Amino acid sequence: MTRAGEALAALVAVALCHAPARAQSAEAEALFLEGRALIKRGKLAEGCDKLEASDRLESSVGTLLNLGDCRERLGQTASAWAAFKKAEAMARRKGGDEKREAEAKKRAIQLAPRMPNLAVAVPKAVDGLVVRRNAIALDRGEWNTAVPVDPGTYAIVAEAPGHRPWRVDVALEGAARREVVVPALERLPPPPPRTAVTVGPTRAASSVAAHAPSPTSWTGTRAVSAVFAAGALGALGYGLYAGARADDLRTRADTLCPLATCSDPAALRLNRDARAAATRANWSYAAGGAAALTAVVLWYAGAPRRLVITPDVTRDTTGAVLAGTF
């Protein structure tokens, strides 16, 4: 646009701003005035946003004309064109506002050849397909149709359940016309099977026990325990023998010398041998008992370790319980 054209557009915008037939609510009027003040101070983006907010509260021909002029000055040709088209239709519908209707129509016609157009073609749609343009989902009616857009870069994203997402970025300037074709989305591989979960009757938790391989019951400590057990059996066996021998010798001595006082050498010798045999029997019993006790202790101490890991998953916590024999 030439400098003369820009000056003329600014004069028209001022005239339209003060034109009659714009009865708005207080909130919409306040936003409109604030938007105009921001634009005069050179804050176009903030001013456009205020005008757009005013239009959302209560749309009017004057607000739309000012909004279209602001968007055009920002280079947002498609947004400006849409505002002018809406103003033209509103003025025509109300009637008696031919001047602003003609102005809106003229400005829209001037912008039409300068707008970029973008078409998103979807030859084959899978179930649940969603196509977005800059994070805004497109209605299915917008597919396969060229629509005016503001100059800039657009991210076209296609997503569907069970399929790999697809994306492409498109840069549009001037009166460019582009078509983006969404390809057939690649299906994702099926997820791995889930581990079975057992839910208790009164607690919403899963319990899956993982057992370590069962080791052999024969360990080095138990081997030593077996040696002590064998020694205990031998000592106890010898004790039984020595005890029986002592009883036999005592019986023979009593036969030769039944009285408490005895002078028979043979009886005295048998009595001494009986006491010695009894002493050996007692020591054998003691040693055998100690060996048996040691064998029992070593046998239990040498038991193989067994570990059980039980995952404990509830609605609020996740953990594991360790249990076993050590």
C-alpha positions, 0 to 999 in steps of 0.5 A: 500500500502507498503512503497516500493509500495508508493515509487515506485508510487511516482517515477512513478508520477515524471517520468510521470510529466516530460514525453513529449507529454503534450502541454498545454495552459499557464493557464493550465500549470501554474495551473499544476506546482502550483499543483505539488509544493503544493503536494511536500510541503505536501498540497495534497488537495490544490494541487489536486484542482489545478491539477483538475482546470488545467485538466478542462482548457485543459485535458492531460494524464500527468495531469490526471496521476498526479491527479489520484496519488494525489487523491489516496494519499488522500484516494479518491479511486473512484476519483483517479480511474476515473482519471486513466481511463480517462488517459488510454482512452486518451493515447489509443486514441492519440496513441504512448504513450503505457507506460503511457497508461499501467501505467494508466491501471495498477493503475486503476486495482489496485484501482478497488477492493478498491472502495466503491460502492453505488446504489440508488434504486428507485422502484416507482418514483412519478411525479417530483421526484428528488434524490440528493446525497450530494446535487447533483441531480442524473440523472435518468440514475444513479438510480438503478445502483451501482457506485464507490464513495469515502469513506465518508458519503453521504446524500441521499435525495428524494423530489417531489412536494406535497410530504414529503421529505425523507432523509437517511445518509450512511457511506461507507469505504473500499470496502463496497457495499451498496444499498439505496432504496428510499421508496414511498414518503408520500403525503402532505395534501392539503393546507387550502383554501385561503381567497378571495382577491378583487383587485381594478382596478387601485391598486394592493392591496387586501381589505377584510373588517372585521367588529366587531359584531354590538352592540345594539343601546341602551346604558346607556348614551342614557337611561339618554338622554331619561330621559332628553328628557322626562323632556324637553317635560314635561317642554315645555308642562307646559310652553305652559299651563302657557303661555295660562293661562297668556293670559287668565288672561290678557284678563279678566283683560283687560276686567274689566279695559281696561284703562292704569290706573286701580283701580279695585281690581279684575282686578289688581289681574288678572293682577298679576296672568297673570304676574306670569303665564307668568314668569312660562311659560318663565322658563319652556320654558328655562328649557325645551330647556336646557333639550332637548339640553342635551338629544340630546348631550347625545344621540349622545355621547352614540352611540355604538362604531363600528370598521371596520378593513380593511387589506391593502396589496400592492406589497411593504407594508402590513398593516391595516386601522382602521375605525369606529364610536366612 
